[in-house]
């Protein structure tokens, strides 16, 4: 049986929020009112965590910068399921 980490992220959404700072949480709260969802947090070695959010259609993704701004054009792509 193959272990799929992305499914754990779905179940632990509340736990994902613990990686965010206060301004990122404030931005996320506003985005959630419009259907955006925190899907996962990238944790690159020796760098700050990168929270990744998706719109309600799951067609657009963005990252929450450390200062709480929404970056809709990050320097990486995400594969589709």
Order of alpha helices (4+ residues) and beta strands (2+ residues): alpha-alpha-alpha-beta-beta-beta-beta
